[in-house]
């Protein structure tokens, strides 16, 4: 017996990387990227380093 497998509708995905400082909740970094991968995660990390240069 054959079955049809449903496929992705082709809609665009919303890929969001978010970093929240729990000590200062007003400090939020939000990124919308084509994919959540090592490159997009590294960009969030770089933004965090820019925001908190006192930790370097």
ZILINCOR-V839228 format. One record per pair of residues at least 6 apart in sequence whose ideal C-beta (glycine too) atoms are under 8 Angstrom apart, sorted by sequence separation. I is the first residue (numbers start at 1). J is the second residue. If there is no record, write none. Layout:
BEGIN
i=I j=J
i=I j=J
END
This chain:
BEGIN
i=21 j=27
i=49 j=55
i=20 j=27
i=21 j=28
i=33 j=40
i=49 j=56
i=20 j=28
i=19 j=28
i=31 j=40
i=18 j=28
i=19 j=29
i=33 j=43
i=18 j=29
i=17 j=29
i=18 j=30
i=31 j=43
i=17 j=30
i=18 j=31
i=31 j=44
i=16 j=30
i=17 j=31
i=16 j=31
i=29 j=44
i=16 j=32
i=17 j=33
i=31 j=47
i=15 j=32
i=14 j=32
i=15 j=33
i=29 j=47
i=15 j=34
i=17 j=36
i=29 j=48
i=15 j=35
i=15 j=36
i=29 j=51
i=17 j=40
i=17 j=41
i=27 j=51
i=15 j=40
i=19 j=44
i=17 j=43
i=17 j=44
i=19 j=47
i=19 j=48
END
